[in-house]
Amino acid sequence: RLSTIKSTIAVAGGNLYRCSHPSTITNSEMLFSIFKPSLPDPLESPPALFYLSGLTCTDSNFIEKASSAFQTAQDLGIAIVVCGTSSQNRFEGDDESWDVGHNAGFYVDATEEKWKSKGYSMYSYVVSELPSLINSDFNCGVHSRGILGHSMGGHGALQVALKNPDIFCSVSAFAPICNPVEAAWGKKAFEVYLGSVDAGKEYDATELVKKKGAKTFDDILIDVGTKDQFLGDGQLLPQNFKLAADMSQQKVTIRMQEGYDHSYHFINTFVSDHVKFHAKRLKAEQRSKILQATEEVDTSMTGKPIKCNAMVARGPKQPLTHETITVDPPKAGEVRVKVMANALCHTDIYTLDGLDPEGLFPCVLGHEAGCIVESVGEGVLSVKPGDRVIPGYTPQCAKPSCVFCMSPKTNLCPAIRSTQGAGKMPDGTTRLRDEKGEELYHFMGCSTMAEYAVLAEISCAKIDDSAPLDKVCLFGCGVATGLGAVWNTCKVQKGETVAVFGLGAVGLSVIQGAKMAGASRIIAVDINPKKFEAAVKAGATDCVDSLNGLPEGKNVQQHIAGGLTQWGVDYSFDCTGIVSVMRAALECSHRGWGVSCIIGVAASGHEISTRPFQLVTGRSWKGTAFGGFKTRTDVPKLVNKYLEGELPIEQYITHTFEGVDKTNEAIDALHSGDCLRAVVKYF
């Protein structure tokens, strides 16, 4: 390890480290801070956003005064690195002026001997030494890095990025010194460190963008306060940079923030916007590099049976058995896929526990997965080998003759419902056989607890090739179901109120969807108070312990309708599959217009009940399957929202495992009570 950790504190769900290390470039002991998000897979390398501070500042200024950045960084899985502003070698005359010398290195490599000999080479430190250190010691920024800065640091970020787009794929700034050869601060710094103002053109963002003469980044984000005293003094000159960028066809978004000055209050107000701006680009770059390094799917077995590892459910209430199975080639209208990752869903356990009336054994379970197309059968046109797909247990034939697919009211296409429910492919046969050659049933048209699976073409949602399959597999069932129940089935509007019963992954995704829809109040209900922290983080405004936290003599529906609210909530959602909870959810909905949505699947033979008066007085019950999303048209849109940073889902992945044979361990984790989603990576 090259750095020494001086302190560690928990921040926003991640960790903030303050560190030092001996720099070979500055010839001094340098300080830096790094916020590293907590990720489901501790071995995963998050993208890194480097922050460059302004004149007289150290890493402490940002971590103490712009701390709102850390929650956003945790939510989006981004590391933030904050470094000092000069060599830490002290010598006579290094602090005679506040705008040059100690803590004012201006992010250049000094050529004047007085400063060069003391390691005033912050440009090289930021470009090479620090990123390499962050990579080796913290496993951050391995695939993508962005850079952000304020004032002098904004100047540093702009010119460093423009000169090194191969190292930093995104750039933004707060109140940057955009054209330092024309500003008093820049002129002084260049004369002191480089011997002349003219020599500073090499480090001037406006001059650099002129030289480029072409677009380097898709966008550069700059925020400036209208009451920034240095804007009026001619130190910042954002208009010069914008003019030069326009001439070079480089897009620059400059936001003039009304009433804000040059302070950290300004930065802290808008820094989350900047983290989101970078996250979108950093994750796209990371996915692109990982994809380039990923071996393409082997198509040498096209038309031949494939032997692979699988977990077979031999009977209800029995552990899955690790077996070698044969997966036959796809027939007409079918697709064989290589399953890269599978997320365990409660529906799998529901069937394994013998509660599913359609449960058939022996079978291969699994339906929430991310896959790569290995080969296709005759007539398949919508996907090809190498495409990334998410299997859909709710197919979408999309034929004009299908009244279900053509209707915006439902996603329940019946095209292959009868054979899928019978554990067969559309032609009534199976593609799965065990080592004895005996047939295995398919499950929900997916069977992704095996390294290979055969799907109907109409069950394949083709997604962006850069999407991380071990993340977006969650859109194959639970998370998408919760979001869709809010957005599609109930169409919750801004200002409306919601109650959510059951705080597993589906319940939390309902809360997330309700928050995104603008719900004014979101009441989270569960018998386990340990789940309330995650609910509040997802957007819940109230939490109710329905086992031990109710007023004496009241049930949960009375507490919500009449206690927490006068008449009840506009919408309630059952995510438990327990019929008594379904009743409570209905009866806490608003008199006159309340809607209760059933998401959880009840055990076979169970029935719902309530007094008819509850419905007569305006309440209504409805249910949802896969949240009303149409698999082939809507799932790719959800994935795109995730890729653009608008729909984070990493928070649901609490456990990860390697290898299909670890599926029983994933089941144990799901039963433990502290697991939302366990993802098993196969390759």
Summary of the structure (lengths in Angstrom):
residues: 683
radius of gyration: 28.6
end to end distance: 29.7
largest distance: 89.1
contacts: 2532
relative contact order: 0.08
helix: 34%
strand: 23%
